[in-house]
Amino acid sequence: MDLLEEYRRATFFFESGDPLGAARLLEPIVEAEPHNAAVRQLLARAYFNSAQLTKAEEQLRHLVEHDPSDHYAHHVLGRTLERGGRFREALPHLRLAAAMNQQADYQDALRRAEEWLGKSENA
């Protein structure tokens, strides 16, 4: 198997709106190249986009564990947890991402999680 060609195909599938197809192509690549963060990140995003949140969380936790300074992995992990209704668990990752990189979508996700937690604590 030509891993680079398969990665390119997976990227095409992902960008074409087929995250399930992308994930199927990426899974064996991650097995063959477990330390390749770019491949693992794309697999996590494919899982996230196809609502396979447990699988996305697993890949993202691996990325964060191996590179705690990866703001994007923290952001997507936070978003994955948020999407699963796990706002309290999402908050530290969203805060880290927002502190490390001042992107508007990071700030928006953080604000959304804080609002949800504020609503649930006031209910």
C-alpha positions, 0 to 999 in steps of 0.5 A, a space after each residue: 500500500 502506498 501510504 502517501 497516495 492513500 493519505 491523499 485519497 483520504 484527504 480528498 474524501 474528507 474535503 469532498 464531504 465523505 468523512 466515513 470514506 476518509 476514516 476507512 482509508 486513514 485507519 490502516 495508515 494510522 496503524 502503519 504510522 502511529 506517530 504521524 500526527 497529521 494523519 491521526 489529526 485528519 482521522 480524528 476530524 473524520 470521526 468528529 465529522 461523522 459523529 463517531 465521537 468516542 473514536 475522535 476523542 481517542 485519537 485526540 487524547 493521543 495527540 494531546 498526550 504526545 504534544 500538550 502544546 497542540 492547541 488545535 488538538 485541544 480545541 477539537 478535543 474540547 469540541 468533541 466533548 462539547 458535542 457529546 454534552 460533556 461540557 465540564 470535561 470540555 472546558 479545560 481543553 477549550 480554555 487551553 486552546 483559547 489561551 494558546 491561540 487567539 482564534 475567534 472560533 476557539 473563543 466562541 467554543 469556550 464561550 459556548 461551553 461556559 454559557 452551557 455550564 452557567 445555565 446548568 448550574 443556575 437551573 
